[in-house]
Amino acid sequence: MKTKTTNAVFIALVLALSIFATGFAVAQENESVSEETVAIEGEVEIVESGVEPDSVLHGLDRAAERINLALTFNKVRKAEKALRIAEERLAEAEAMAKKGKIDHAKRAEKFHDALVEEAADSAEEIESNGDNETAKESLKEILKLRNKIESHSEKVSLVKQRILERQAERMTPEQLAKLREVFERIENKSLEAEKKLHQKRENVKTKYKVLAAQTDEEVDALESDLEDKEDIVKEKSERAKREISRAELALKRLEMKLREQNVSDEEIHESIRIIREKIRDAEESERMHESRDAEKVAREVKEFGNEVSLIATSLREAKNESREAFEERHRELLEAAHKKRLEALERTDRIKAERAEAKERRMAFKESFKNESLAKREEFRNKTLAEIEARKAALEAKEAAIKAAIETRTEVKTENTSTR
């Protein structure tokens, strides 16, 4: 289903390119769409940038942050602090992009990526060995950190969309491509951190299951209870709803453009129908409290809609130049669309392979931990039995000695009586 949908999305993309190529009329942004965009973005709070990379004080500010992190020894607090600072670097990358300073945006990106990686690494080092209470506490902290990283990913996606739309008419295609690469690397680093936290969560759940001698269902119930107490369930649901709203908004923008061109192509409308089904799937996932799945599906739809909008803008600019430039840009964008389709298919295969590999690692870890725990239990059991046997033998020896002493004393007493 995912491959079919991906194909449909990129069919729509290529057809949309052809439609816009026949003559793109500059349309005024629908006022209601703009208001919806502002309303959705307003629900997500992103910190302001600190000392920006084009400032002479930027190096000193970064040095102070490194010292602060180095002196934070608690792994949970260190991960939280690194994520907060990473959000500042994200804001700095956006600020530099607005100024057209792509090299400085790249610098902010590198600092951001290092901080997100440090947050994920610190989370992986959170201690979960010992007794079941230690594992339970670790699970709670991991769930909170995973929620924070997922929240950060939402902010990254929002900033990426916002800055690319803003700069689409202000930068050359080459500049815009470089800017896209910067924010895609930021986005990928955040998603990598999510994967690390997901794996850590699975490992901790397995440890707790063995240490507390509970079933998978009992551990899942504990996880749900912890997420509910920490308001994680509520936050995940709100994120999913926002992403669904963004997906619907992106699709609405696309349909507006198609109406402006008086498009009645059956295949592209079939693709839109499939996309609408995906949005409904996301809504259903959210209702079933599968918020992360809903968020991912909706984000995929939103990215498609935004991609078409950016392509439309690029074609419009080319048309204003000359017919030759327009045709050249059209051909380049068609090739780019085809390349993106192939990349999406490869990414789908890679994700499947990664999931299969992760599943194998998880099963291997569970089996290893289970065998280790069984071995320790058997060792403890054997040691206990040995101690019991030793005590029993000692008691028997003591009883035998006492019995022998009593018998000896009785014999002596009998001999004394006979002598008298």
MIMARLUM-156108 format. One line per 8 residues: their letters; for each residue x, y negated, z of C-alpha. Coordinates in steps of 0.001 Angstrom, whole numbers, plus 500000, padded with zeros to 6 digits. Layout:
A	X Y Z  ...
END
This chain:
MKTKTTNA	500000 500000 500000  502845 497626 500841  504615 498233 497494  501325 497801 495617  500664 494530 497413  504218 493280 496805  503839 494009 493090  500493 492199 493016
VFIALVLA	501956 489195 494787  504799 488865 492308  502477 489445 489333  500492 486498 490651  503704 484515 491021  504820 485126 487426  501336 484412 486046  501149 481251 488114
LSIFATGF	504463 480155 486567  503052 480666 483080  499942 478714 484014  501908 475797 485374  504212 475921 482328  501334 475222 479936  500839 471853 481519  501011 470917 485177
AVAQENES	498913 467943 486176  500060 466073 489272  497326 466615 491849  496710 464599 494988  497031 466634 498187  493609 467503 499499  492979 465480 502665  491389 468348 504568
VSEETVAI	494357 470621 503772  496776 467990 505059  494771 467605 508253  494762 471379 508772  498536 471490 508271  499105 468768 510863  496734 470498 513308  498482 473882 513012
EGEVEIVE	501995 472422 513232  500956 470343 516224  500269 473518 518206  503970 474486 518097  506352 472381 520140  509956 472204 518887  512597 470406 520950  514321 467357 519534
SGVEPDSV	517839 467660 518170  520744 466891 520476  523975 465242 519347  523805 465878 515608  526611 467467 513534  527407 464177 511739  528266 462524 515077  531848 462251 516371
LHGLDRAA	530538 463449 519757  529157 466702 518347  532308 468699 519195  532310 467530 522816  528639 468368 523210  529179 471905 521847  532195 472421 524139  530098 471471 527185
ERINLALT	527424 473964 526128  529975 476767 525718  531315 476123 529212  527763 476113 530593  527018 479482 528967  530363 480952 530054  529556 480072 533669  526117 481722 533490
FNKVRKAE	526692 485305 534622  523096 486495 534976  522309 488167 531641  518633 487170 531607  519323 483514 532392  522164 483471 529852  519912 484802 527088  517189 482258 527926
KALRIAEE	519682 479395 527987  521236 480449 524656  517787 480485 523020  516964 477006 524326  520197 475631 522887  519623 477519 519615  516338 475661 519238  518260 472360 519446
RLAEAEAM	520582 473610 516682  517509 474453 514584  516242 470894 515036  519697 469581 514094  519708 471653 510886  516346 470137 509955  517564 466627 510773  520650 467060 508569
AKKGKIDH	518513 468506 505758  516246 465436 505890  519344 463270 505427  520443 465439 502513  523607 466493 504384  523608 470182 503487  527163 470833 504729  526235 469469 508162
AKRAEKFH	523045 471576 508084  525263 474629 507439  527337 473690 510479  524212 473520 512656  523143 476878 511178  526407 478556 512227  526036 477278 515800  522392 478396 515821
DALVEEAA	523225 481889 514589  526017 482344 517142  523679 481321 519978  520858 483622 518862  523341 486488 518588  524651 485725 522074  521084 485745 523423  520436 489159 521867
DSAEEIES	523764 490569 523084  523108 489333 526630  519672 490950 526544  521216 494256 525445  523543 494147 528466  520707 493844 530999  521164 496689 533493  518468 499373 533405
NGDNETAK	520253 502294 535068  519661 503365 538633  516197 504046 539998  512804 503588 538355  512243 500179 540002  515419 498831 538364  514246 500143 534991  510791 498626 535531
ESLKEILK	512252 495201 536353  514525 495424 533292  511542 496256 531101  509709 493167 532361  512681 490905 531587  513186 492450 528138  509506 491936 527270  509757 488273 528294
LRNKIESH	512927 487741 526252  511476 489517 523217  508477 487195 523401  510789 484167 523512  512726 485354 520457  509493 486016 518534  508380 482502 519456  511717 481197 518168
SEKVSLVK	511179 483066 514874  507848 481301 514457  509542 477930 514916  512243 478858 512406  509603 479826 509831  507714 476578 510427  510827 474381 510118  511919 476229 506973
QRILERQA	508545 475680 505294  508367 472046 506398  511840 471020 505238  511652 472812 501868  508313 471156 501084  509657 467760 502157  512866 467993 500116  511352 469673 497018
ERMTPEQL	510846 466317 495280  513991 464679 496665  516675 467225 495784  517943 468811 492595  517147 472522 492096  520758 473367 492986  520609 471383 496229  517248 472902 497112
AKLREVFE	518603 476413 496482  521520 475754 498853  519151 474373 501478  516911 477427 501135  519926 479694 501705  520752 477857 504951  517282 478339 506417  516970 481904 505140
RIENKSLE	520177 482785 507019  518742 481146 510152  515525 483116 509670  517363 486417 509126  519488 485941 512250  516366 485407 514350  514754 488541 512885  517940 490533 513609
AEKKLHQK	517689 489461 517244  514063 490640 517304  515176 494093 516110  517834 494307 518832  515307 493413 521522  512837 495945 520123  515462 498701 520331  516471 497653 523858
RENVKTKY	512811 497766 524897  512463 501305 523533  515601 502431 525375  514470 500946 528686  511014 502499 528320  512632 505895 527783  514805 505491 530866  511852 504427 532991
KVLAAQTD	509804 507350 531697  512456 509864 532808  513333 508175 536120  509681 507694 537109  508632 511096 535682  505761 509517 533709  504090 510244 530364  504299 508031 527251
EEVDALES	500733 506887 527885  501564 505850 531453  504651 503924 530314  502651 502166 527559  500008 501245 530144  502728 499772 532368  504086 497755 529425  500621 496365 528662
DLEDKEDI	500127 495469 532312  503483 493660 532484  502754 491721 529272  499331 490752 530566  500708 489519 533911  503372 487419 532161  500827 485916 529692  502764 487540 526836
VKEKSERA	499602 489086 525371  497972 485669 525192  501008 484030 523588  501367 486812 521005  497700 486495 520098  497976 482706 519690  501048 483090 517448  499249 485635 515272
KREISRAE	496211 483342 514923  498426 480404 513922  500237 482508 511309  496912 483710 509915  495744 480079 509690  498944 479159 507832  498427 482065 505427  494868 480952 504723
LALKRLEM	496090 477385 504207  498819 478510 501766  496257 480504 499802  493868 477530 499795  496605 475340 498309  497267 477911 495599  493573 478165 494714  493349 474365 494519
KLREQNVS	496164 474343 491958  494493 477113 489949  491185 475224 489930  492967 472093 488725  494262 474129 485763  490847 475719 485175  492371 479185 485424  490144 482211 484940
DEEIHESI	492823 484904 484482  491412 488157 485841  494762 489627 486951  495815 486649 489026  492416 486520 490721  492718 490249 491438  496069 489503 493097  494441 486779 495174
RIIREKIR	491739 489259 496183  494443 491666 497408  496089 488817 499313  492762 487987 500948  492484 491636 501985  495891 491339 503619  494684 488317 505576  491644 490330 506693
DAEESERM	494000 493164 507692  495974 490661 509751  492786 489421 511414  491752 492991 512184  495205 493755 513647  494909 490681 515844  491473 491792 517064  492979 495203 517871
HESRDAEK	495668 493383 519917  498376 494372 517405  499475 490758 517278  503005 491266 515974  501785 493291 512989  499173 490610 512270  501810 487885 512448  504158 489672 510008
VAREVKEF	501426 490335 507444  500174 486755 507605  503702 485364 507306  504287 487388 504128  501130 485914 502559  502078 482405 503659  505572 482716 502152  504031 483662 498803
GNEVSLIA	501712 480653 498766  504516 478282 499721  506790 479782 497059  504220 479054 494347  503836 475461 495583  507595 474874 495425  507793 476370 491936  504944 474146 490806
TSLREAKN	506798 471096 492080  509984 472157 490297  508130 472665 487007  506425 469305 487340  509792 467585 487749  511202 469421 484735  508253 468435 482576  508942 464792 483329
ESREAFEE	512496 465173 481964  512114 466672 478475  510533 469592 476664  513902 471386 476414  514643 470932 480108  511137 472090 480969  511457 475281 478913  514890 475965 480363
RHRELLEA	513589 475525 483935  510564 477673 483121  512801 480480 481873  515057 480232 484937  512096 480393 487294  510609 483402 485500  513953 485166 485857  514088 484164 489519
AHKKRLEA	510575 485534 490060  511557 488843 488468  514691 488968 490606  512670 488259 493748  510292 491069 492871  513205 493522 492541  514685 492236 495797  511334 492724 497529
LERTDRIK	511145 496327 496324  514718 496960 497466  513950 495306 500793  510901 497541 501211  513030 500647 500602  515700 499336 502952  513157 498632 505682  511787 502170 505332
AERAEAKE	515312 503595 505561  516123 501404 508581  512916 502488 510303  513707 506144 509652  517250 505647 510926  516002 503759 513993  513518 506557 514691  516310 509156 514479
RRMAFKES	518506 507077 516818  515615 506651 519226  514881 510378 519229  518576 511158 519674  518791 508715 522567  515689 510192 524184  517031 513721 523793  520464 512725 525081
FKNESLAK	519011 510897 528069  516600 513762 528719  519398 516348 528574  521581 514208 530807  518764 513821 533324  517944 517537 533215  521614 518374 533723  521795 516034 536728
REEFRNKT	518587 517478 538152  519913 521021 537673  523217 520048 539256  521396 518487 542212  519140 521541 542495  522096 523947 542449  523971 521843 544965  520937 521731 547239
LAEIEARK	520405 525488 546946  524075 526071 547680  523856 523871 550757  520730 525728 551891  522439 529083 551374  525514 527879 553266  523383 526652 556167  521437 529897 556144
AALEAKEA	524669 531929 556208  526000 529754 559030  522796 530256 561024  522896 533998 560408  526538 534115 561506  525707 532109 564590  522751 534383 565384  524971 537448 564917
AIKAAIET	527608 535966 567211  525002 535164 569844  523529 538658 569544  526968 540221 569816  527744 538106 572865  524461 539141 574484  525158 542802 573754  528692 542545 575139
RTEVKTEN	527420 540821 578249  524770 543531 578708  527358 546299 578360  529646 544664 580916  526775 544224 583307  525790 547916 582884  529373 549062 583551  529589 546967 586700
TSTR	526322 548435 587969  527558 552008 587304  530821 551374 589149  528977 550258 592229
END
